Amino acid sequence: MIVRMQHHKPTKAYVARRMAGGKTKSEIIRCLKRLLAREL
């Protein structure tokens, strides 16, 4: 997740939106894990 948050442009945009919404980094990582699980 950390590498994806740093290098994958759509994920970077997602993280920026979540941060603007007041989420913490650990909450964002949890959301990303759920998002990836749904994609698979």
GINORSUL-V735827 format. One record per residue. RES is the residue in three letters. PHI is phi as a letter, one per 30 degrees, with the letter a starting at -180 (none if undefined). PSI is psi in radians with two decimals (999 if undefined). D_CENTER is the distance of its C-alpha to the mean C-alpha in Angstrom with 1 decimal. Layout:
# GINORSUL-V735827
{{RES PHI PSI D_CENTER} {RES PHI PSI D_CENTER}}
This chain:
# GINORSUL-V735827
{{MET none -0.72 7.6} {ILE d -0.77 8.8} {VAL d -0.75 10.7} {ARG d -0.66 8.3} {MET d -0.45 6.2} {GLN c -0.44 9.9} {HIS b -0.39 11.5} {HIS c 1.98 10.0} {LYS e -0.81 10.8} {PRO d -0.63 9.1} {THR d -0.67 5.6} {LYS d -0.73 7.1} {ALA d -0.71 8.4} {TYR d -0.78 5.6} {VAL d -0.73 4.6} {ALA d -0.73 8.4} {ARG d -0.76 9.1} {ARG d -0.71 7.6} {MET d -0.71 9.4} {ALA d -0.49 12.3} {GLY d -0.04 12.4} {GLY j 0.22 13.0} {LYS d 2.66 10.3} {THR d 2.92 10.5} {LYS d -0.71 8.4} {SER d -0.61 9.4} {GLU d -0.67 8.7} {ILE d -0.73 4.9} {ILE d -0.71 5.4} {ARG d -0.76 7.8} {CYS d -0.70 6.3} {LEU d -0.68 4.3} {LYS d -0.74 7.9} {ARG d -0.75 9.6} {LEU d -0.79 8.3} {LEU d -0.67 9.5} {ALA d -0.67 12.5} {ARG d -0.62 13.5} {GLU d -0.61 13.5} {LEU d 999 15.9}}
